[in-house]
Amino acid sequence: MVGCGKMGGALLSHWMQGNEQFTVVDPALDSAPDGARLVPDRSEIASETFDVVIVAIKPQMIDDILPDYASMLSENGYVLSIAAGCSLSRLSRLMGGAPAVRVMPNLPAAVGKGVSGLCADDKGRGPALAHAETMMGRTGTAVVVDSEDKIDRVTAVAGSGPGYVFEIARAYVAAAMEMGFDEDEARALVLGTIEGATAMALEPGAAGLEDLRNSVSSKGGTTAAGLDALNGDGTISRKMRETLEAAYNRAVELR
């Protein structure tokens, strides 16, 4: 694993639930998760080979650093990248033509509730992708998509998604505080409501989201009044479309 920042460390802590053995190369780390070997520099493992090289460094560092690892990949190995904006073709080229798999994770992987998108190049569709999907499954939900463009769309929907949810929750908590609740009370009310509603929607055989919404609302009631103020003119629906489009367009710019 080349680099192990906040996201890389979060993923690694769950990846280690499997049978793989991990070596982390990162000069900035003082320690790695229990069971992982940490070395500060590639030179310490230059004579070794590995089944997977995991790219967890900043995209702008990849061209300079990754080629040094090409010779360390085993004959049937592959390169797995969690770096945004680095294409499969670029990864494969820098790693001497190796099969390549890209992953777009999101931050809740830190608590085993992540949602990740995966895609592979032609050589990576098979054992490499299957292994990557198994590893990402340990961090939450893993969704395999059939194109790199969809990875950018995953970025817009799920990769950046926790930020949207936190912002909505922040505004919801602030509104509750304006109604007279203190911050602890508002957080408990709002985050508990979000957690409970999400759990209901995720129940096996749960009704559709529109039906669930309607089940809370009765004509002329309090929920109906709130919903009308929230999205009666379609503002929320429009803003969500604009949010996803803006994030997707930025992801495309970073390719």
C-alpha positions in Angstrom: 0.0 0.0 0.0 1.7 3.2 -1.2 0.6 6.0 1.1 -1.8 5.6 4.0 -3.7 8.9 4.8 -7.0 9.3 6.4 -9.0 7.4 3.8 -6.3 4.8 3.2 -6.1 4.1 6.9 -9.8 3.8 7.3 -10.0 1.3 4.5 -6.9 -0.7 5.7 -8.4 -1.2 9.1 -11.3 -3.1 7.5 -9.3 -4.8 4.8 -7.3 -6.4 7.5 -10.3 -8.4 8.5 -9.4 -10.8 5.7 -6.5 -13.1 5.2 -4.2 -10.8 3.2 -1.0 -9.5 4.6 -0.3 -5.8 4.1 2.9 -3.7 3.8 2.5 0.1 4.0 5.0 2.5 2.5 4.6 5.9 4.0 7.4 8.2 5.4 4.9 10.3 7.3 3.4 7.6 9.4 4.6 6.7 12.9 2.5 3.5 13.1 0.2 1.4 11.0 -2.9 -0.7 12.1 -1.9 -3.7 14.1 -0.8 -6.5 11.9 0.4 -4.3 9.0 4.1 -3.8 8.3 5.1 -0.2 7.9 8.3 0.9 6.1 9.2 4.5 5.5 10.7 4.0 2.0 10.3 1.7 -1.0 14.0 0.9 -0.9 13.4 -1.3 2.2 11.2 -3.7 0.2 12.7 -3.2 -3.3 13.6 -6.9 -3.7 10.1 -8.2 -2.8 7.1 -8.8 -4.9 3.4 -8.3 -4.1 0.1 -9.5 -5.5 -1.5 -6.1 -5.3 -0.1 -2.6 -5.3 -2.6 -0.2 -3.7 -2.3 3.4 -4.7 -3.4 5.7 -1.8 -1.3 8.8 -2.5 -2.4 12.2 -3.9 -3.1 12.1 -7.6 -0.4 14.7 -8.4 2.2 12.3 -6.9 1.3 9.3 -8.9 3.4 9.9 -12.1 6.6 10.4 -10.0 6.1 7.6 -7.5 4.2 4.7 -9.0 6.6 3.6 -11.8 9.1 2.6 -9.1 6.7 -0.1 -8.0 6.0 -1.7 -11.4 8.9 -4.2 -10.9 7.5 -5.3 -7.5 4.2 -6.5 -8.8 3.9 -10.3 -9.1 3.2 -11.9 -12.5 -0.6 -12.3 -11.9 -0.8 -9.1 -9.7 -2.8 -6.0 -10.2 -2.8 -2.3 -9.3 -5.7 -1.0 -7.1 -6.2 2.8 -6.8 -8.3 4.9 -4.5 -6.9 8.1 -5.9 -9.4 10.3 -7.6 -8.8 11.6 -11.1 -6.3 8.9 -12.2 -7.5 6.8 -15.1 -7.3 3.1 -15.5 -5.1 3.5 -18.6 -2.7 5.8 -16.7 -2.5 3.4 -13.8 -1.8 0.4 -16.1 0.8 2.3 -18.1 2.7 3.5 -15.0 2.7 -0.1 -13.7 4.1 -1.7 -16.9 0.7 -2.8 -18.4 -0.6 -4.4 -15.2 -4.4 -5.0 -14.8 -5.9 -2.0 -13.1 -8.9 -1.5 -10.8 -10.2 1.9 -9.6 -12.2 2.4 -6.4 -14.1 5.4 -5.3 -14.8 5.0 -1.6 -16.6 7.4 0.8 -15.8 8.5 4.3 -18.2 6.2 6.2 -15.9 3.3 5.3 -14.2 4.4 8.5 -17.1 2.9 10.5 -17.8 0.0 8.1 -20.7 1.8 6.5 -19.0 3.0 3.3 -20.4 3.0 -0.2 -17.8 2.4 -2.9 -17.9 2.2 -6.6 -15.4 0.0 -8.5 -14.4 -0.4 -12.2 -11.7 -2.3 -14.0 -9.9 -2.2 -17.3 -10.2 -5.2 -19.6 -7.4 -7.1 -18.0 -8.7 -6.4 -14.5 -12.2 -7.8 -15.1 -11.9 -11.2 -13.5 -10.0 -12.3 -10.5 -8.6 -8.8 -9.8 -12.0 -7.1 -9.8 -13.5 -9.9 -7.8 -10.7 -9.6 -5.1 -11.1 -5.8 -5.0 -14.8 -6.1 -4.6 -14.4 -8.6 -1.7 -12.0 -6.2 0.0 -14.3 -3.2 -0.4 -17.2 -5.3 0.8 -15.5 -5.4 4.2 -15.9 -1.6 4.4 -19.6 -1.5 3.6 -21.5 -1.6 0.3 -19.5 -2.2 -3.0 -21.0 -1.4 -6.4 -19.3 -2.5 -9.6 -19.8 -0.1 -12.5 -19.0 -0.7 -16.1 -17.2 2.5 -17.1 -14.9 5.1 -15.7 -17.5 7.8 -16.4 -19.7 6.0 -13.9 -16.9 6.2 -11.4 -17.1 10.0 -11.7 -20.9 9.7 -11.2 -20.3 7.6 -8.1 -18.0 10.3 -6.9 -20.8 12.9 -7.3 -23.4 10.7 -5.6 -21.6 8.7 -3.0 -18.0 9.9 -2.8 -19.0 13.5 -2.0 -22.3 12.4 -0.6 -21.5 12.4 3.1 -20.7 16.1 2.8 -24.2 16.8 1.5 -25.8 14.7 4.3 -23.7 16.5 7.0 -24.7 19.9 5.6 -28.4 19.0 5.5 -28.1 17.6 9.1 -26.2 20.8 10.1 -29.0 23.0 8.8 -31.7 20.7 10.4 -29.9 20.9 13.8 -29.6 24.7 13.5 -33.3 25.0 12.7 -34.1 22.9 15.7 -32.0 25.1 18.0 -33.8 28.1 16.7 -37.0 26.4 18.0 -35.6 26.5 21.5 -33.6 23.2 21.8 -30.0 23.2 23.0 -27.4 21.7 20.7 -27.3 18.3 22.4 -31.0 18.0 22.3 -31.2 19.2 18.7 -28.5 16.7 17.6 -30.2 13.8 19.4 -33.5 14.7 17.8 -32.2 15.3 14.3 -29.6 12.6 14.0 -31.8 10.0 15.7 -34.6 10.9 13.3 -32.3 10.5 10.3 -30.9 7.2 11.6 -34.3 5.8 12.2 -35.8 6.9 8.9 -32.8 5.5 7.0 -33.0 2.2 8.8 -36.7 1.9 7.8 -35.8 2.6 4.2 -33.1 -0.1 4.2 -35.4 -2.8 5.7 -35.8 -5.8 3.4 -39.0 -5.3 1.4 -39.4 -1.7 2.5 -41.7 0.5 0.5 -40.4 3.1 -1.9 -39.2 6.4 -0.6 -42.2 8.3 -1.9 -44.6 5.8 -0.2 -42.6 6.0 3.0 -42.8 9.8 2.9 -46.5 9.6 2.4 -47.0 7.1 5.2 -45.8 9.9 7.6 -48.0 12.5 6.2 -51.8 13.0 6.4 -53.7 15.6 4.6 -53.8 18.9 6.5 -51.4 17.6 9.1 -48.1 18.9 10.5 -45.9 16.7 8.2 -47.8 17.9 5.2 -47.3 21.5 6.2 -43.6 20.9 6.7 -43.2 19.0 3.4 -44.9 21.8 1.5 -42.6 24.4 3.0 -39.6 22.1 2.3 -40.1 21.1 -1.3 -43.6 22.2 -2.3 -42.1 24.2 -5.2 -39.5 21.6 -6.1 -36.6 23.6 -4.6 -35.0 20.7 -2.9 -35.3 18.4 -5.9 -33.8 21.1 -8.1 -30.9 21.8 -5.7 -30.0 18.1 -5.4 -29.8 17.8 -9.2 -27.6 20.9 -9.3 -25.5 19.5 -6.5 -24.8 16.2 -8.2 -24.2 17.8 -11.6 -21.7 20.3 -10.1 -19.8 17.5 -8.3 -19.8 15.3 -11.5 -18.6 18.1 -13.7 -15.7 18.8 -11.3 -14.8 15.1 -11.2 -14.6 15.2 -15.1 -12.3 18.2 -15.0 -10.0 16.4 -12.7 -9.6 13.3 -14.9 
